[in-house]
């Protein structure tokens, strides 16, 4: 949008051409089969993610490269090997860069990088099998300019492995934690019971037998005794990453406001009105402390003293 406004100001675009481009930023139709919501990042700070599952490799590559060309980056998740090859080939042809996150990826236009946000997202996984889904959350967070730190293989089968990485992420200053776990799904509830940060539970479809598709992990997280644990759907790494970005961005915004207030306060103090230096009027002895008598005391006429019988006493000649 800034690029369109800059070219309009420079005379490179007419008003009608600029209006057409701004409309296309909000919604672009690709051969009537896909509608890219290119204005989502402007509305929410989170870009659209193309789900490769159910799409042909060619369709997926075309969508992602189109997004990268229009808004600087294109995100894709749940890629098979065929999708990976098609996306890499299309990106090379368009002279774009590909950053891979397990079965997800970001395609970047040359010279593009998202505007940095001071928020921090910590990601923990119970096992290495959970990394594929956790990487979706990492991709979304990094695409929004949020700093990310991920620690893997910290499951409750060996609690000694999880204490030091959790402590390190807290010292690092994470604003929110995403905790991915399959099997019994205990780790998010455990973490939420130990820290004061928002925790997002991410159930993963790893395990054995009944409940092995992620149902056991999901139910465990939903039934957790740790209050405040937020849970997304099974394998919804994109949703977990988006929620974490919103929390971290809001925390960063609060810190910026705090710094601005701290900077403005001394300036306001020096420019405030000077105190009244005029001497205070001496108060009357009969008035209570802190209250000055604005009017001079007036004497009342002396009444004629009365006798003990209530009759006025006659003056002597």
VOPAGU-2260 file (C-alpha; in pm, 1 decimal, decimal comma):
REM VOPAGU-2260
SITE   aa  ch    i         X         Y         Z
SITE  UNK   A    0       0,0       0,0       0,0
SITE  UNK   A    1     285,6     238,9      83,0
SITE  UNK   A    2     442,9     154,0    -252,5
SITE  UNK   A    3     118,4     243,2    -434,9
SITE  UNK   A    4      90,6     574,5    -249,2
SITE  UNK   A    5     455,2     654,4    -318,5
SITE  UNK   A    6     413,6     593,4    -693,1
SITE  UNK   A    7      93,8     797,6    -695,7
SITE  UNK   A    8     274,4    1088,4    -530,6
SITE  UNK   A    9     564,5    1057,0    -774,3
SITE  UNK   A   10     325,3    1071,0   -1070,0
SITE  UNK   A   11     398,7     714,8   -1180,5
SITE  UNK   A   12      30,8     619,3   -1138,4
SITE  UNK   A   13    -293,5     795,9   -1212,0
SITE  UNK   A   14    -563,9     807,3    -945,3
SITE  UNK   A   15    -764,7     538,2   -1124,9
SITE  UNK   A   16    -459,5     312,6   -1159,4
SITE  UNK   A   17    -378,0     356,4    -789,6
SITE  UNK   A   18    -736,9     274,6    -697,4
SITE  UNK   A   19    -726,2     -43,3    -906,9
SITE  UNK   A   20    -405,2    -154,0    -738,3
SITE  UNK   A   21    -543,3     -86,0    -389,9
SITE  UNK   A   22    -848,9    -293,9    -475,3
SITE  UNK   A   23    -631,0    -578,0    -597,7
SITE  UNK   A   24    -435,9    -566,6    -272,7
SITE  UNK   A   25    -754,0    -649,0     -84,1
SITE  UNK   A   26    -863,6    -936,9    -307,9
SITE  UNK   A   27    -711,6   -1100,3    -613,0
SITE  UNK   A   28    -890,0   -1354,1    -831,6
SITE  UNK   A   29    -668,0   -1622,0    -982,1
SITE  UNK   A   30    -846,9   -1773,2   -1283,7
SITE  UNK   A   31   -1170,7   -1800,6   -1086,6
SITE  UNK   A   32   -1038,1   -2086,2    -871,3
SITE  UNK   A   33    -878,4   -1911,7    -575,6
SITE  UNK   A   34    -938,6   -1577,9    -408,0
SITE  UNK   A   35    -631,3   -1452,2    -226,0
SITE  UNK   A   36    -705,3   -1225,0      68,9
SITE  UNK   A   37    -408,3    -995,5      21,5
SITE  UNK   A   38    -546,1    -736,7     264,4
SITE  UNK   A   39    -550,5    -969,9     563,0
SITE  UNK   A   40    -207,5    -862,4     683,1
SITE  UNK   A   41    -316,2    -497,0     676,8
SITE  UNK   A   42    -628,8    -577,5     879,2
SITE  UNK   A   43    -489,6    -819,4    1137,1
SITE  UNK   A   44    -110,4    -819,5    1109,8
SITE  UNK   A   45    -118,6   -1186,9    1004,2
SITE  UNK   A   46     -77,5   -1290,0     637,4
SITE  UNK   A   47    -285,5   -1553,0     462,0
SITE  UNK   A   48    -142,9   -1908,2     454,3
SITE  UNK   A   49    -199,6   -2135,6     154,4
SITE  UNK   A   50    -295,6   -2490,0     254,7
SITE  UNK   A   51    -122,1   -2720,0       6,0
SITE  UNK   A   52    -329,6   -3019,5     112,0
SITE  UNK   A   53    -593,7   -3080,1    -155,1
SITE  UNK   A   54    -426,5   -2857,2    -414,9
SITE  UNK   A   55    -208,0   -2961,1    -706,7
SITE  UNK   A   56     162,6   -2871,4    -683,9
SITE  UNK   A   57     121,8   -2626,8    -972,9
SITE  UNK   A   58    -173,2   -2448,6    -811,5
SITE  UNK   A   59       7,1   -2426,6    -480,0
SITE  UNK   A   60     323,5   -2284,5    -634,9
SITE  UNK   A   61     129,3   -2027,9    -838,0
SITE  UNK   A   62     -65,6   -1906,6    -536,3
SITE  UNK   A   63     236,7   -1872,1    -310,5
SITE  UNK   A   64     452,4   -1695,9    -569,9
SITE  UNK   A   65     165,8   -1458,8    -654,3
SITE  UNK   A   66     128,2   -1366,7    -288,1
SITE  UNK   A   67     501,2   -1308,0    -255,0
SITE  UNK   A   68     501,8   -1087,8    -563,1
SITE  UNK   A   69     212,4    -877,0    -439,1
SITE  UNK   A   70     289,6    -840,6     -67,7
SITE  UNK   A   71     651,3    -946,9     -27,4
SITE  UNK   A   72     598,6   -1296,8     108,4
SITE  UNK   A   73     382,0   -1601,4      53,3
SITE  UNK   A   74     318,1   -1870,2     315,0
SITE  UNK   A   75     227,6   -2233,3     251,6
SITE  UNK   A   76     166,0   -2526,9     487,9
SITE  UNK   A   77     113,4   -2905,8     468,1
SITE  UNK   A   78     326,0   -2962,4     159,9
SITE  UNK   A   79     405,2   -3304,6      17,8
SITE  UNK   A   80     729,2   -3369,7    -170,8
SITE  UNK   A   81     560,9   -3277,8    -498,5
SITE  UNK   A   82     451,4   -2941,9    -357,5
SITE  UNK   A   83     800,7   -2869,5    -230,5
SITE  UNK   A   84     952,9   -2926,8    -571,2
SITE  UNK   A   85     694,6   -2714,2    -751,7
SITE  UNK   A   86     724,0   -2425,3    -503,3
SITE  UNK   A   87    1104,5   -2424,0    -520,3
SITE  UNK   A   88    1099,2   -2429,7    -901,3
SITE  UNK   A   89     846,1   -2145,3    -925,8
SITE  UNK   A   90    1039,4   -1938,1    -672,4
SITE  UNK   A   91    1364,6   -1982,1    -863,9
SITE  UNK   A   92    1197,5   -1876,5   -1185,6
SITE  UNK   A   93    1061,3   -1564,6   -1015,1
SITE  UNK   A   94    1400,7   -1500,1    -850,2
SITE  UNK   A   95    1255,9   -1539,2    -503,1
SITE  UNK   A   96    1393,2   -1695,4    -185,9
SITE  UNK   A   97    1239,3   -1995,6      -5,9
SITE  UNK   A   98    1265,3   -2050,6     371,4
SITE  UNK   A   99    1161,8   -2403,6     466,3
SITE  UNK   A  100     990,6   -2504,4     792,6
SITE  UNK   A  101     952,3   -2884,8     785,1
SITE  UNK   A  102     647,2   -2927,2     557,1
SITE  UNK   A  103     578,6   -2550,1     545,2
SITE  UNK   A  104     759,2   -2265,1     372,2
SITE  UNK   A  105     782,4   -1891,7     316,3
SITE  UNK   A  106     854,3   -1751,5     -29,3
SITE  UNK   A  107    1014,8   -1406,7     -11,6
SITE  UNK   A  108    1043,9   -1142,4    -278,9
SITE  UNK   A  109    1397,4   -1010,0    -319,8
SITE  UNK   A  110    1479,8    -745,8     -61,2
SITE  UNK   A  111    1166,5    -806,8     146,7
SITE  UNK   A  112    1163,5    -855,6     522,3
SITE  UNK   A  113     863,2    -811,6     753,4
SITE  UNK   A  114     856,1    -509,4     980,3
SITE  UNK   A  115    1009,8    -610,3    1311,4
SITE  UNK   A  116     783,3    -635,9    1614,9
SITE  UNK   A  117     933,2    -629,6    1963,3
SITE  UNK   A  118     721,7    -924,7    2076,1
SITE  UNK   A  119     872,4   -1264,7    2157,0
SITE  UNK   A  120     714,5   -1608,6    2112,5
SITE  UNK   A  121     854,7   -1916,6    2282,5
SITE  UNK   A  122     771,7   -2261,2    2138,8
SITE  UNK   A  123     816,4   -2589,3    2326,0
SITE  UNK   A  124     751,0   -2938,9    2193,0
SITE  UNK   A  125     706,8   -3258,1    2390,7
SITE  UNK   A  126     876,1   -3474,7    2126,0
SITE  UNK   A  127    1065,2   -3443,1    1798,4
SITE  UNK   A  128     756,6   -3579,7    1618,3
SITE  UNK   A  129     574,1   -3260,8    1720,0
SITE  UNK   A  130     823,7   -3030,3    1546,8
SITE  UNK   A  131     650,0   -3048,0    1206,1
SITE  UNK   A  132     332,5   -2892,6    1348,6
SITE  UNK   A  133     521,5   -2655,6    1578,8
SITE  UNK   A  134     714,2   -2530,7    1275,2
SITE  UNK   A  135     387,2   -2399,7    1131,2
SITE  UNK   A  136     350,5   -2178,3    1437,2
SITE  UNK   A  137     713,0   -2067,3    1404,0
SITE  UNK   A  138     662,7   -1980,5    1036,2
SITE  UNK   A  139     357,4   -1763,4    1107,6
SITE  UNK   A  140     527,8   -1581,9    1394,5
SITE  UNK   A  141     843,9   -1508,2    1198,2
SITE  UNK   A  142     643,9   -1391,2     896,7
SITE  UNK   A  143     491,0   -1125,0    1123,8
SITE  UNK   A  144     828,3    -992,3    1239,7
SITE  UNK   A  145     805,1   -1151,2    1585,4
SITE  UNK   A  146    1116,3   -1301,9    1739,6
SITE  UNK   A  147    1086,9   -1677,2    1799,4
SITE  UNK   A  148    1278,5   -1929,1    2008,6
SITE  UNK   A  149    1195,3   -2299,8    1991,0
SITE  UNK   A  150    1303,3   -2588,4    2214,9
SITE  UNK   A  151    1213,5   -2948,7    2122,7
SITE  UNK   A  152    1193,3   -3293,1    2287,5
SITE  UNK   A  153    1096,1   -3183,4    2639,9
SITE  UNK   A  154     824,0   -3438,3    2717,8
SITE  UNK   A  155     714,2   -3541,0    3065,7
SITE  UNK   A  156     875,6   -3884,1    3029,6
SITE  UNK   A  157    1193,8   -3704,3    3133,1
SITE  UNK   A  158    1111,0   -3391,0    3331,2
SITE  UNK   A  159    1478,3   -3319,7    3391,3
SITE  UNK   A  160    1505,4   -3226,1    3021,0
SITE  UNK   A  161    1240,7   -2957,6    3034,0
SITE  UNK   A  162    1333,4   -2738,0    3332,1
SITE  UNK   A  163    1646,3   -2571,1    3190,9
SITE  UNK   A  164    1500,2   -2485,8    2844,9
SITE  UNK   A  165    1185,4   -2344,1    3004,0
SITE  UNK   A  166    1392,2   -2131,4    3240,5
SITE  UNK   A  167    1605,7   -2008,2    2948,9
SITE  UNK   A  168    1299,3   -1901,9    2748,3
SITE  UNK   A  169    1159,8   -1716,3    3049,1
SITE  UNK   A  170    1492,7   -1537,4    3098,5
SITE  UNK   A  171    1492,7   -1454,1    2727,4
SITE  UNK   A  172    1171,0   -1259,9    2787,2
SITE  UNK   A  173     900,1   -1451,3    2600,4
SITE  UNK   A  174     558,9   -1283,0    2595,7
SITE  UNK   A  175     364,1   -1603,2    2522,3
SITE  UNK   A  176     436,6   -1975,9    2496,6
SITE  UNK   A  177     312,4   -2228,0    2240,7
SITE  UNK   A  178     344,8   -2581,9    2374,8
SITE  UNK   A  179     297,3   -2867,7    2124,1
SITE  UNK   A  180     240,0   -3222,8    2245,2
SITE  UNK   A  181      99,3   -3548,5    2113,7
SITE  UNK   A  182      51,7   -3880,2    2297,6
SITE  UNK   A  183    -108,9   -3791,8    2634,1
SITE  UNK   A  184     -69,7   -3415,1    2578,0
SITE  UNK   A  185      35,1   -3336,7    2936,4
SITE  UNK   A  186     314,2   -3085,9    2873,9
SITE  UNK   A  187     103,2   -2771,2    2804,8
SITE  UNK   A  188     -89,2   -2809,6    3130,8
SITE  UNK   A  189     232,7   -2865,4    3321,5
SITE  UNK   A  190     389,9   -2551,3    3175,2
SITE  UNK   A  191      75,5   -2343,8    3233,4
SITE  UNK   A  192      81,8   -2440,6    3600,0
SITE  UNK   A  193     437,8   -2311,3    3642,7
SITE  UNK   A  194     452,9   -1979,5    3457,8
SITE  UNK   A  195     262,2   -1651,5    3460,4
SITE  UNK   A  196     265,8   -1616,7    3080,6
SITE  UNK   A  197     -21,5   -1694,5    2842,5
SITE  UNK   A  198      18,0   -2057,0    2725,8
SITE  UNK   A  199    -133,2   -2193,3    2403,0
SITE  UNK   A  200    -170,1   -2570,1    2392,2
SITE  UNK   A  201    -115,9   -2729,6    2050,4
SITE  UNK   A  202    -232,0   -3094,0    2036,5
SITE  UNK   A  203     -50,3   -3304,3    1778,0
SITE  UNK   A  204    -169,2   -3622,5    1607,5
SITE  UNK   A  205     111,5   -3845,5    1732,5
SITE  UNK   A  206      57,3   -4153,7    1946,7
SITE  UNK   A  207     -58,4   -4513,2    1946,2
SITE  UNK   A  208    -393,7   -4684,7    1911,3
SITE  UNK   A  209    -710,6   -4519,3    2030,1
SITE  UNK   A  210    -654,6   -4147,4    2068,0
SITE  UNK   A  211    -336,2   -4166,2    1863,7
SITE  UNK   A  212    -474,6   -3921,1    1605,8
SITE  UNK   A  213    -454,6   -3639,6    1858,0
SITE  UNK   A  214    -787,2   -3684,4    2038,2
SITE  UNK   A  215    -622,7   -3790,8    2363,4
SITE  UNK   A  216    -387,5   -3490,9    2360,3
SITE  UNK   A  217    -673,3   -3254,4    2279,7
SITE  UNK   A  218    -896,4   -3384,5    2560,0
SITE  UNK   A  219    -611,1   -3376,5    2811,2
SITE  UNK   A  220    -542,2   -3011,7    2733,6
SITE  UNK   A  221    -911,4   -2919,8    2744,4
SITE  UNK   A  222    -947,5   -3094,3    3081,8
SITE  UNK   A  223    -629,4   -2945,2    3230,2
SITE  UNK   A  224    -638,8   -2828,6    3591,6
SITE  UNK   A  225    -408,6   -2538,4    3498,5
SITE  UNK   A  226    -630,9   -2233,3    3468,9
SITE  UNK   A  227    -598,0   -2008,2    3168,1
SITE  UNK   A  228    -455,8   -2268,2    2929,0
SITE  UNK   A  229    -579,9   -2188,3    2577,4
SITE  UNK   A  230    -610,0   -2479,3    2332,6
SITE  UNK   A  231    -629,5   -2483,7    1951,7
SITE  UNK   A  232    -745,2   -2769,2    1732,2
SITE  UNK   A  233    -541,7   -3081,1    1652,5
SITE  UNK   A  234    -235,3   -3004,2    1435,4
SITE  UNK   A  235    -342,9   -2638,5    1401,3
SITE  UNK   A  236       3,7   -2489,3    1411,2
SITE  UNK   A  237    -106,4   -2196,9    1196,1
SITE  UNK   A  238    -381,8   -2107,3    1442,5
SITE  UNK   A  239    -147,4   -2138,1    1739,9
SITE  UNK   A  240     109,9   -1917,0    1570,2
SITE  UNK   A  241    -150,5   -1655,3    1480,8
SITE  UNK   A  242    -282,7   -1642,3    1838,8
SITE  UNK   A  243      72,0   -1612,5    1973,9
SITE  UNK   A  244     145,8   -1324,8    1735,0
SITE  UNK   A  245    -161,4   -1132,2    1851,4
SITE  UNK   A  246     -61,7   -1172,8    2217,2
SITE  UNK   A  247     305,0   -1085,0    2160,8
SITE  UNK   A  248     219,5    -785,4    1942,5
SITE  UNK   A  249     -15,8    -648,9    2206,5
SITE  UNK   A  250     251,6    -693,6    2474,2
SITE  UNK   A  251     502,4    -508,1    2256,4
SITE  UNK   A  252     252,4    -228,3    2202,3
SITE  UNK   A  253     205,9    -196,1    2578,2
SITE  UNK   A  254     579,3    -167,2    2631,6
SITE  UNK   A  255     605,2     104,1    2366,9
SITE  UNK   A  256     327,6     301,6    2532,8
SITE  UNK   A  257     500,1     264,7    2868,5
SITE  UNK   A  258     826,0     398,3    2728,5
SITE  UNK   A  259     647,7     686,7    2559,4
SITE  UNK   A  260     469,9     776,2    2882,6
SITE  UNK   A  261     798,7     765,4    3073,1
SITE  UNK   A  262     954,5     998,3    2815,3
SITE  UNK   A  263     664,6    1243,3    2811,9
SITE  UNK   A  264     620,7    1266,6    3191,8
SITE  UNK   A  265     942,1    1466,9    3269,6
SITE  UNK   A  266     861,9    1707,7    2984,5
SITE  UNK   A  267     512,7    1768,7    3116,6
SITE  UNK   A  268     650,0    1824,2    3467,7
SITE  UNK   A  269     887,1    2098,9    3352,4
SITE  UNK   A  270     620,7    2278,0    3150,1
SITE  UNK   A  271     351,8    2267,7    3416,1
SITE  UNK   A  272     228,2    2594,8    3567,2
SITE  UNK   A  273     444,3    2746,3    3840,6
SITE  UNK   A  274     303,3    2737,6    4192,0
SITE  UNK   A  275     144,3    3050,4    4336,6
SITE  UNK   A  276     419,2    3232,2    4526,4
SITE  UNK   A  277     200,1    3511,5    4669,8
SITE  UNK   A  278     202,6    3533,3    5046,9
SITE  UNK   A  279    -102,7    3391,2    5212,5
SITE  UNK   A  280    -328,3    3622,6    5408,4
SITE  UNK   A  281    -302,7    3580,0    5783,6
SITE  UNK   A  282    -603,5    3393,2    5900,4
SITE  UNK   A  283    -823,3    3504,2    6187,5
SITE  UNK   A  284    -768,0    3327,4    6512,7
SITE  UNK   A  285   -1129,4    3218,3    6518,7
SITE  UNK   A  286   -1110,2    3037,9    6183,5
SITE  UNK   A  287   -1007,1    2675,3    6166,1
SITE  UNK   A  288    -658,1    2589,7    6036,7
SITE  UNK   A  289    -614,4    2620,1    5659,8
SITE  UNK   A  290    -901,9    2863,4    5608,2
SITE  UNK   A  291    -827,6    3232,8    5568,5
SITE  UNK   A  292   -1089,5    3487,0    5668,7
SITE  UNK   A  293   -1153,9    3695,1    5357,7
SITE  UNK   A  294   -1348,4    3967,9    5539,7
SITE  UNK   A  295   -1232,7    4191,4    5820,7
SITE  UNK   A  296   -1397,0    4129,7    6153,9
SITE  UNK   A  297   -1677,5    4375,2    6224,7
SITE  UNK   A  298   -1779,4    4482,4    6572,4
SITE  UNK   A  299   -2137,2    4444,5    6673,7
SITE  UNK   A  300   -2316,3    4704,1    6884,8
SITE  UNK   A  301   -2297,9    4651,6    7261,3
SITE  UNK   A  302   -2625,8    4549,3    7403,0
SITE  UNK   A  303   -2762,8    4703,0    7724,6
SITE  UNK   A  304   -2689,0    4464,2    8005,4
SITE  UNK   A  305   -2993,6    4322,4    8171,8
SITE  UNK   A  306   -3056,0    4267,9    8537,1
SITE  UNK   A  307   -3104,6    3933,8    8690,3
SITE  UNK   A  308   -3484,0    4001,2    8673,5
SITE  UNK   A  309   -3477,6    4051,9    8304,7
SITE  UNK   A  310   -3559,2    4427,7    8309,9
SITE  UNK   A  311   -3323,3    4683,4    8154,7
SITE  UNK   A  312   -3119,0    4873,5    8411,1
SITE  UNK   A  313   -3183,5    5250,8    8417,7
SITE  UNK   A  314   -2884,6    5472,5    8360,6
SITE  UNK   A  315   -2813,9    5730,9    8622,1
SITE  UNK   A  316   -2840,8    6094,8    8512,9
